[in-house]
Amino acid sequence: MGTTVKNTTPDTAKVILVGEMMDGSFDAKLMSETDVPYTKYWDNELEQRIVYLHPDADQLEAIVAALNERRLSLDDLQDFGSSAGGESELPI
């Protein structure tokens, strides 16, 4: 059983900015697509990626926990989401 998360819709254009930190941990922030920086968002990040999901606060917390506990990889997370709406079933 997974967690059903709303995908991004054109009218809201909310995305998750996910960062992998230098210490191997992850962080994420829900933001408008137009607010995503072209530079590093976190000072100690190795990389950041955009995922076209629009989770609520509890779902975002669960996604970050799954990344940090290695139950979900950043590559696998990017297989989910869409900018055309609908839902994604995440395996967390």
C-alpha positions in Angstrom: 0.0 0.0 0.0 1.3 3.4 -1.0 0.6 7.1 -0.5 -1.6 8.9 -3.0 -0.3 12.4 -3.7 -1.8 15.0 -6.0 0.3 15.9 -9.1 0.9 19.5 -10.0 -1.8 21.2 -12.0 -1.3 24.0 -14.5 -3.4 26.4 -12.5 -1.4 26.0 -9.2 2.0 25.1 -10.6 3.3 23.9 -7.2 6.3 21.6 -7.2 8.6 20.0 -4.7 12.2 21.2 -4.6 14.2 18.3 -3.3 17.8 18.6 -2.2 20.4 16.0 -1.4 22.8 17.4 1.2 26.5 16.9 1.5 25.9 14.6 4.5 23.7 12.3 2.5 20.4 13.6 4.0 17.5 15.1 2.1 15.3 18.1 2.5 12.3 19.3 0.5 10.2 22.4 0.1 6.9 22.9 -1.6 6.9 26.0 -3.7 5.5 27.7 -6.8 7.3 26.5 -10.0 8.2 30.2 -10.7 9.9 30.4 -7.3 12.4 27.6 -7.9 15.9 29.2 -7.8 18.4 28.7 -10.6 21.1 28.5 -7.9 21.4 26.4 -4.7 18.5 26.7 -2.3 20.3 25.0 0.6 23.8 26.0 1.5 25.1 22.5 2.0 23.4 20.7 -0.9 25.0 18.5 -3.5 22.1 18.7 -5.9 18.5 19.8 -6.2 15.7 18.5 -8.3 12.1 19.5 -9.1 9.3 16.9 -8.8 5.9 17.8 -10.1 3.9 16.7 -7.0 1.7 18.8 -4.8 1.7 17.0 -1.4 0.1 18.2 1.8 2.4 18.9 4.8 2.1 15.3 6.1 2.8 13.8 2.7 5.8 16.0 2.2 7.1 14.9 5.6 6.6 11.3 4.7 8.4 11.7 1.4 11.4 13.3 3.1 11.4 10.5 5.7 11.4 7.9 3.0 14.3 9.5 1.2 16.3 9.8 4.4 15.5 6.2 5.4 16.5 5.0 1.9 13.1 3.5 1.3 12.8 5.8 -1.8 15.6 7.1 -4.0 15.7 10.5 -5.5 15.8 8.9 -9.0 12.7 6.8 -8.2 10.9 9.9 -6.8 11.3 11.7 -10.1 9.4 8.9 -11.8 6.3 10.2 -10.2 4.3 13.4 -10.7 3.0 15.3 -13.6 2.3 18.9 -14.5 -1.0 17.9 -16.0 -2.8 17.0 -12.8 -4.1 13.7 -11.6 -2.5 11.7 -8.8 0.6 9.5 -8.2 0.8 6.5 -6.0 4.2 6.7 -4.1 5.5 3.4 -2.6 5.9 4.9 0.9 
